Amino acid sequence: MTKKLFTTLLFVIATITTMAQDAYIFTSFREPSTGGMHYLYSYDGLKWDTIPGEWFIPQIGNEEMYEDAFTGELVLPFFAPEDRVFRDPSITQGPDGTFHLVWTMQWYGAKGFGYASSKDLINWSKQICVPVMKNHPTNNVWAPEIFYDDELKEYFIIWASMLDPKKRTDADNLGTNNAQRLWYTTTKDFKRFSAAKPYYDPGFNSIDAFLLKRAPKDYVLVVKDNRKPGFSNLFCVFSDSPHGPFHMADNAPKGTTPATTFGKTYSEGPCAVNLGKEWIIYYDQYRPQSFGAVSTTDFKTFTYIPDRVSVPLAHKHGTIVKVKREIVENLLNKSKK
């Protein structure tokens, strides 16, 4: 065996070994969202199984009446104050191996999102509220999604907050629910956060923005058109920076739905995972309750793949993080005790 062939063989073995150690965790919550965080796991990113148990119990939020930012009325939280709310858990892993979790703390009344960190997805730091909208008139901070940019070495957290009813557009009024807009903040250490800024505004009610990076200066934002009834599907926009601005691939006029959408009506909570040559976008189809998925290579054309994926029932709006297989094995062993 030549030295070159031997080196190549070692590389192949190392690659196979590394791949064998990879696994995926899919975060989740369960309705009515007053419980804790659940996990799914997968070794291929397509077929998912449940890790039994609740792995994070909310201890903050939903504690008292709040003043409606637009009417001045005092309002009792959606759930009774003795209940904590935990929805839309989003996780990313930093370069030092630490997992960072953000979540929705309250249906209405919250001015911030929840944050905690962990080294193993079992033991968690103290929970804190990051009050990103304390200086802005709104009644909610929904579905915070966390993203780490390896070039900027910075974390981005993107969420949706209610728009002042007086500022609604004609497109907003096509739907019957409250109009939302996307905002964001950045941080390097989770101690100091940049001031909240508007992130992406298509001119209509939009929530659940999931940011991903395909290559340097190549970012995709997957967004939910939240007007309902009649819309409530998903679309993608593009930018050369995680700060935006984002543009539609088909140059659809502002305030209109882009020509290329996917997901049935009443789809939300998108997240994406890269599986080599393709990306899989998962999303929560909540009427009726199920989970959908599409495959794409360009985020402009989408192939529905119900026969390729398997997601347990009751799974709700979360994100996928790639982990070492030992993380999953530790969680499975812990769940048996």
C-alpha positions in Angstrom: 0.0 0.0 0.0 1.4 3.4 -1.0 1.7 6.2 1.5 -0.8 8.3 -0.4 -3.4 5.4 -0.5 -2.8 4.8 3.2 -3.3 8.5 4.0 -6.5 8.5 2.0 -7.8 5.4 3.8 -7.1 7.0 7.2 -9.1 10.1 6.1 -12.0 8.0 5.0 -12.0 6.0 8.2 -11.8 9.2 10.3 -14.7 10.7 8.3 -16.9 7.7 8.7 -16.1 7.6 12.4 -17.0 11.3 12.8 -20.3 10.8 10.9 -21.1 7.8 13.1 -20.8 10.0 16.2 -23.2 12.6 14.9 -26.8 12.9 16.0 -29.6 15.4 16.1 -31.8 16.8 18.8 -35.1 18.4 18.0 -36.5 20.6 20.8 -40.2 20.7 21.5 -43.0 21.7 23.9 -46.5 20.2 24.5 -49.8 22.0 24.6 -51.1 23.7 26.6 -47.5 25.0 27.0 -47.5 25.1 30.8 -45.1 22.1 31.0 -41.4 21.9 30.1 -39.1 21.1 27.2 -39.2 17.8 25.4 -36.6 16.3 23.0 -36.7 14.2 19.9 -33.6 12.5 18.6 -32.4 11.2 15.2 -29.3 9.7 13.7 -30.1 10.7 10.1 -32.2 14.0 10.5 -35.2 12.3 9.0 -36.6 9.6 11.3 -37.2 10.9 14.8 -37.9 9.2 18.2 -38.9 10.7 21.6 -36.6 10.9 24.5 -39.0 10.4 27.4 -39.4 13.1 30.1 -39.3 16.9 30.5 -35.8 18.3 30.3 -36.3 21.9 31.3 -39.1 23.3 33.6 -39.9 27.0 33.2 -39.6 29.0 36.4 -40.1 32.6 35.2 -42.8 34.6 33.4 -46.6 34.8 33.4 -46.6 36.0 37.0 -48.8 39.1 37.1 -51.4 41.3 35.4 -49.9 43.5 32.6 -50.9 46.8 31.1 -52.0 46.6 27.5 -49.5 48.8 25.6 -52.2 50.1 23.3 -55.3 50.5 25.5 -53.8 51.0 29.0 -56.1 48.3 30.4 -54.9 45.9 33.1 -55.1 42.3 31.7 -54.8 38.9 33.4 -52.3 36.7 31.6 -53.7 34.1 29.2 -52.9 31.4 31.7 -53.5 31.9 35.4 -50.6 33.6 37.1 -49.7 30.4 39.0 -48.8 28.7 35.6 -45.5 29.3 33.8 -45.5 29.3 30.0 -43.0 27.5 27.9 -43.3 27.7 24.1 -41.1 27.6 21.0 -37.8 26.4 22.4 -34.9 27.4 20.2 -31.3 26.1 20.8 -27.9 26.6 19.3 -24.5 25.4 20.3 -21.6 27.9 20.7 -18.0 27.3 19.7 -17.1 26.3 23.3 -19.8 23.6 23.3 -22.3 25.5 25.4 -26.0 25.1 24.4 -28.0 28.3 24.5 -31.8 28.2 24.9 -34.4 30.9 24.3 -38.1 30.5 24.5 -41.5 32.3 24.6 -42.4 33.1 28.2 -46.0 34.3 27.8 -48.8 34.6 25.3 -49.3 38.3 26.0 -47.7 40.7 28.5 -44.1 39.7 28.2 -41.5 42.3 27.1 -38.8 39.8 26.7 -37.8 36.1 26.1 -36.4 33.5 28.4 -32.8 32.5 28.3 -30.7 29.7 29.9 -27.6 27.7 29.0 -26.3 24.1 29.4 -23.3 22.0 28.7 -25.2 18.7 28.4 -28.9 19.6 27.7 -29.7 18.1 31.2 -28.3 20.6 33.7 -29.3 24.2 33.1 -28.1 27.6 34.3 -30.4 30.1 36.1 -33.3 31.2 34.0 -33.4 34.9 33.1 -35.7 37.2 31.2 -34.1 39.3 28.5 -36.4 42.4 28.3 -35.6 43.3 24.7 -38.9 45.2 24.1 -39.0 47.2 27.4 -38.6 50.5 25.5 -41.1 49.6 22.7 -44.9 49.6 22.8 -46.0 46.0 22.3 -47.8 43.2 24.2 -45.7 40.2 23.3 -42.3 38.7 22.4 -43.1 35.5 20.4 -41.0 32.6 19.1 -37.4 33.9 19.7 -35.1 32.0 17.3 -31.4 31.9 18.1 -28.6 31.8 15.5 -24.8 31.9 15.8 -22.7 33.5 13.1 -19.3 31.9 12.9 -17.7 34.8 11.1 -19.0 37.6 13.2 -18.7 35.4 16.3 -22.1 36.8 17.4 -25.5 35.4 18.4 -28.6 36.7 16.8 -32.0 36.3 18.4 -35.1 37.1 16.2 -38.7 37.3 17.4 -42.1 38.7 16.6 -43.9 41.5 18.5 -47.3 43.0 18.1 -47.6 46.1 15.9 -49.5 49.2 17.0 -53.0 48.8 15.5 -52.8 52.3 14.2 -49.8 51.3 12.0 -51.4 48.3 10.3 -51.2 48.2 6.5 -54.0 47.2 4.2 -52.2 43.8 3.8 -52.4 43.4 7.6 -56.1 43.8 7.5 -56.5 40.9 5.2 -56.2 38.7 8.3 -58.3 38.6 11.4 -55.6 38.3 14.1 -53.2 40.8 15.6 -50.4 42.1 13.3 -46.9 41.1 14.2 -43.5 42.3 12.9 -40.0 40.8 13.3 -37.3 42.3 15.5 -33.8 41.2 16.6 -31.0 41.7 19.0 -27.4 40.5 19.1 -25.0 39.4 21.8 -21.5 37.9 22.2 -21.7 36.8 25.8 -25.5 36.8 26.9 -24.7 39.5 29.4 -24.8 42.5 27.1 -27.5 42.7 24.3 -27.8 45.2 21.5 -30.8 47.5 21.5 -33.8 45.8 19.8 -34.2 46.8 16.1 -36.7 46.0 13.4 -35.4 43.0 11.4 -37.5 42.1 8.4 -40.9 43.7 7.4 -42.7 42.3 4.4 -45.5 44.7 4.9 -47.9 42.2 6.5 -48.3 40.1 9.6 -45.3 37.8 9.9 -43.8 35.7 12.7 -41.6 32.6 13.3 -38.4 33.7 11.4 -35.7 31.0 11.2 -32.3 32.2 10.0 -29.7 29.9 8.4 -26.4 30.3 6.6 -25.5 28.4 3.4 -22.1 30.0 2.8 -20.3 33.3 3.4 -22.5 36.2 2.4 -25.4 33.8 1.8 -28.2 33.8 4.3 -31.8 32.6 4.1 -34.7 33.6 6.4 -37.7 31.3 6.5 -40.8 33.2 7.6 -44.4 32.6 8.3 -47.1 34.7 6.7 -49.3 35.0 9.7 -52.4 36.5 8.1 -55.3 34.1 8.6 -57.5 32.8 7.3 -56.4 32.3 3.7 -52.6 32.6 4.2 -50.7 31.2 7.1 -48.0 29.5 5.0 -44.2 29.8 4.7 -41.8 31.6 2.4 -38.1 32.4 2.1 -36.1 35.6 1.7 -32.4 36.2 1.1 -29.5 38.5 2.2 -25.7 38.7 2.1 -25.7 39.6 5.8 -27.3 38.2 8.9 -28.3 41.8 9.7 -30.2 42.0 6.4 -31.8 43.6 4.5 -33.6 40.6 3.1 -35.2 40.4 -0.4 -37.7 38.1 -2.0 -36.4 35.8 -4.7 -39.3 36.7 -7.0 -39.2 40.4 -6.3 -42.8 40.4 -5.1 -44.1 43.9 -4.3 -44.0 44.8 -0.6 -47.2 43.9 1.1 -48.0 40.9 -1.1 -47.4 37.3 -0.6 -44.4 36.0 -2.6 -45.2 33.7 -5.5 -43.2 30.8 -4.0 -44.6 29.6 -0.8 -44.8 26.2 0.9 -46.6 24.5 3.8 -50.3 24.1 4.0 -52.6 26.7 5.5 -52.0 26.8 9.2 -48.3 26.0 9.0 -45.8 27.6 11.4 -42.6 27.2 13.4 -40.2 26.4 10.6 -36.6 25.1 11.2 -34.1 23.7 8.8 -31.3 21.1 8.9 -28.6 20.6 6.3 -28.2 16.9 5.2 -25.4 17.1 2.6 -26.6 18.2 -0.8 -30.1 19.1 0.5 -31.8 21.1 3.2 -34.8 19.7 5.1 -37.3 22.3 6.3 -39.6 21.1 9.1 -42.7 22.9 10.1 -45.6 22.6 12.5 -48.9 22.0 10.7 -51.3 22.8 13.6 -54.7 22.3 12.0 -54.9 19.4 12.2 -51.9 18.7 14.4 -49.0 17.1 12.5 -45.5 17.9 11.3 -44.6 18.5 7.7 -41.3 18.7 5.8 -39.9 19.7 2.5 -36.6 19.2 0.8 -34.8 22.0 -1.1 -31.4 22.8 -2.5 -32.1 26.4 -3.4 -34.9 27.6 -1.1 -36.9 28.5 -4.2 -38.3 25.1 -5.2 -39.6 22.7 -2.6 -40.4 19.0 -2.6 -42.8 17.6 -0.1 -41.3 14.5 1.6 -44.0 12.9 3.9 -42.7 9.4 3.1 -39.1 10.2 4.0 -39.7 11.7 7.5 -41.2 10.5 10.7 -42.0 12.8 13.6 -43.9 11.7 16.7 -47.4 13.1 17.4 -47.7 16.0 19.8 -44.3 17.4 18.8 -44.6 21.2 18.7 -42.5 24.1 17.3 -38.8 23.7 18.1 -35.4 23.7 16.4 -32.8 21.1 15.5 -29.2 21.1 16.7 -26.5 18.7 15.6 -24.7 17.1 18.5 -22.2 14.4 19.4 -23.9 11.0 19.7 -22.8 10.8 23.4 -25.2 13.7 24.1 -28.1 11.6 22.9 -26.9 8.5 24.7 -26.6 10.4 28.0 -30.1 11.8 27.6 -31.5 8.3 26.9 -29.7 6.8 29.8 -30.9 9.6 32.1 -34.5 9.1 30.9 -34.4 5.4 32.1 -33.5 6.3 35.7 
